Amino acid sequence: LTNAEYGELHPEVFAVPPRMDLIYDVIKWQDQCVREDKIEYMRSELPGSSNKQQPQKGTGKARRKGKRAPHFKYGGRTLGSRPRDHGYDIDLNVLVDGFTNICSAKYAQGDLYVVDSLREFSIPSLLAFQDRINTESVLFVTGHRGLDSKQNMEICFHKGIDLLTTETVHPKAMLTHLKLVMDLAAVQQLEEWALNIKQEHSLQEFVDYHDRS
């Protein structure tokens, strides 16, 4: 892996003044989409018998029936919480702004690297590149599709290295890794995707403005 001889990166993607509120909105949306509720079982869903545990009278103790009652230890909840979907739709322009702000922040901090290609990679080459840039965690993003599943499994055994494509990369992975390495195909695809959506948004705002006037 060697540094690529690439031209200037597009300023609307890699030179945007970082806004923490947009990055927060994107990370919050991603966390809410994968959020899982803790299931609290109701008394009818617990295993065990519901027979009366002791006689009604003559024991000198309080009346009690089944051991699944809510006031007993390990009993069921009266109204146990049910799992629900916390995900919500996010505006596509906000998602694009989140990606561009993260890329711009990585570039401003000197944590963004661009290489020629990641099509034919090997695990030793990725580890060597990680040692050369002296980092504990690095995310490799490639624009080439159809990665070998066997190679992906081998990468999982190495701590601090992840490899994603432009189709599977997400904002939290880009933000949590200390270094971000992209190949030329990934840079080109990210720039085309972001610029096309921004252009469509600007055109829609222009049409809405003339409709109002």
C-alpha positions in Angstrom: 0.0 0.0 0.0 1.4 3.3 -1.0 0.1 6.8 -0.9 -1.8 7.7 -4.1 -1.0 10.6 -6.4 -4.4 12.1 -6.3 -5.6 15.6 -7.3 -7.3 18.0 -5.0 -10.2 16.7 -2.9 -13.5 18.4 -3.4 -13.9 21.2 -0.9 -17.6 20.6 -0.4 -16.9 17.1 0.9 -13.5 17.3 2.6 -13.2 21.0 3.5 -16.5 21.7 5.2 -16.2 23.6 8.5 -17.1 20.8 11.0 -20.4 21.2 12.8 -20.8 19.1 15.9 -24.6 19.3 15.9 -24.8 17.6 12.5 -22.4 14.9 13.5 -24.4 14.4 16.7 -27.7 14.1 14.8 -26.3 11.4 12.5 -24.7 9.4 15.3 -27.9 9.6 17.4 -30.0 8.5 14.4 -27.7 5.5 13.9 -27.8 4.5 17.6 -31.5 4.7 17.8 -31.9 2.5 14.7 -30.0 -0.3 16.4 -31.3 0.2 19.9 -32.8 -2.8 21.6 -35.1 -2.7 24.6 -34.8 -4.9 27.6 -37.6 -7.4 27.7 -39.4 -7.7 31.0 -41.6 -10.8 31.0 -45.1 -10.7 32.4 -46.3 -13.4 34.8 -48.1 -15.3 32.0 -44.8 -15.6 30.1 -42.7 -17.1 32.8 -42.2 -20.8 33.2 -43.4 -22.7 36.3 -46.6 -23.8 37.9 -49.3 -21.4 39.0 -50.7 -23.7 41.7 -51.2 -22.4 45.1 -48.0 -22.7 47.2 -49.6 -23.1 50.6 -53.0 -23.4 52.2 -55.1 -20.4 52.5 -55.5 -20.6 56.3 -53.6 -22.1 59.2 -50.0 -21.2 58.4 -49.9 -17.8 60.1 -48.4 -16.4 56.9 -49.8 -14.0 54.3 -52.0 -15.5 51.6 -50.0 -16.4 48.5 -50.8 -18.2 45.3 -48.4 -18.7 42.4 -44.7 -18.0 42.5 -44.9 -15.9 39.4 -46.7 -13.1 41.1 -45.1 -9.6 40.6 -44.4 -9.1 44.3 -42.2 -12.2 44.6 -38.6 -12.4 43.7 -38.1 -13.6 40.1 -41.7 -13.0 39.5 -43.2 -11.5 36.4 -43.9 -7.8 35.8 -47.5 -6.6 35.8 -46.9 -4.5 32.7 -43.6 -5.6 31.4 -41.9 -3.5 28.8 -42.2 -4.6 25.2 -39.5 -4.2 22.5 -40.3 -1.5 20.1 -38.6 0.2 17.2 -36.8 3.4 18.2 -35.6 4.1 14.6 -36.8 7.1 12.7 -36.3 8.5 9.2 -33.6 11.0 8.8 -33.4 13.6 6.1 -31.0 12.6 3.3 -29.3 16.0 3.3 -28.6 15.7 7.1 -27.0 12.3 6.4 -24.9 13.7 3.7 -23.8 16.6 5.9 -22.9 14.2 8.6 -20.6 12.2 6.2 -19.0 15.4 4.8 -18.5 16.9 8.3 -16.8 13.7 9.5 -14.6 13.5 6.5 -13.7 17.2 6.8 -12.8 16.7 10.5 -10.6 13.7 9.7 -8.8 15.7 6.9 -8.3 18.8 9.1 -6.8 16.6 11.9 -4.5 14.8 9.5 -6.2 11.5 10.1 -7.3 10.9 6.5 -5.2 8.9 4.1 -5.8 8.1 0.4 -4.2 5.1 -1.3 -4.3 3.8 -4.8 -6.5 0.8 -4.4 -7.6 -1.8 -1.9 -8.8 -4.3 -4.5 -5.9 -6.7 -4.1 -4.9 -6.4 -0.4 -3.4 -8.8 2.0 -3.6 -8.9 5.8 0.2 -8.3 6.2 0.0 -5.2 4.0 -2.8 -3.7 6.1 -0.9 -4.4 9.3 2.2 -2.9 7.9 0.3 0.3 6.8 -1.2 0.4 10.3 2.3 0.3 11.9 3.6 2.9 9.4 0.9 5.5 10.4 1.4 4.5 14.1 -2.2 4.1 15.2 -4.2 1.7 17.3 -7.4 1.6 15.2 -7.8 2.2 11.4 -10.8 1.9 9.1 -10.1 1.0 5.5 -12.8 2.1 3.0 -12.8 0.7 -0.6 -15.0 1.5 -3.5 -14.6 -2.0 -5.0 -17.5 -4.3 -4.4 -17.6 -8.0 -3.8 -14.9 -8.5 -1.2 -13.9 -12.0 -0.3 -15.8 -13.2 2.8 -12.8 -15.3 3.9 -10.6 -12.2 3.9 -13.2 -10.3 5.9 -13.2 -13.0 8.5 -9.4 -12.9 8.7 -9.6 -9.1 9.3 -12.0 -9.6 12.2 -9.3 -11.5 14.1 -7.0 -8.5 14.1 -7.8 -5.9 16.6 -8.0 -2.3 15.5 -8.5 -3.0 11.7 -11.8 -2.9 9.8 -12.5 -3.0 6.1 -15.8 -1.7 4.7 -17.0 -0.7 1.3 -18.8 2.5 0.3 -22.1 0.6 0.5 -21.5 -0.7 4.1 -19.6 2.2 5.7 -21.5 4.2 8.3 -20.8 7.4 10.2 -20.1 5.9 13.6 -17.3 3.6 12.2 -15.7 6.6 10.5 -15.8 8.6 13.7 -14.8 6.0 16.2 -11.6 4.9 14.4 -8.6 7.0 14.9 -7.5 6.9 11.3 -9.5 6.7 8.1 -7.9 5.2 4.9 -9.8 5.4 1.6 -8.8 4.4 -1.9 -9.4 6.5 -5.0 -12.6 4.6 -6.0 -14.1 5.2 -2.5 -13.2 8.9 -2.7 -14.7 9.3 -6.1 -17.9 7.5 -5.2 -18.4 9.5 -2.0 -17.9 12.8 -3.8 -20.3 11.9 -6.5 -23.0 10.7 -4.0 -22.7 13.8 -1.8 -22.5 16.3 -4.7 -25.5 14.8 -6.5 -27.7 14.9 -3.4 -26.6 18.5 -2.6 -27.3 19.5 -6.2 -30.8 18.0 -6.1 -31.5 19.7 -2.8 -30.4 23.1 -4.2 -32.5 22.6 -7.3 -35.5 21.8 -5.1 -35.0 24.9 -3.0 -34.8 27.0 -6.1 -38.1 25.5 -7.4 -39.8 26.0 -4.1 -38.7 29.6 -3.9 -40.2 30.5 -7.3 -43.4 28.7 -6.5 -43.8 30.8 -3.3 -43.1 34.0 -5.2 
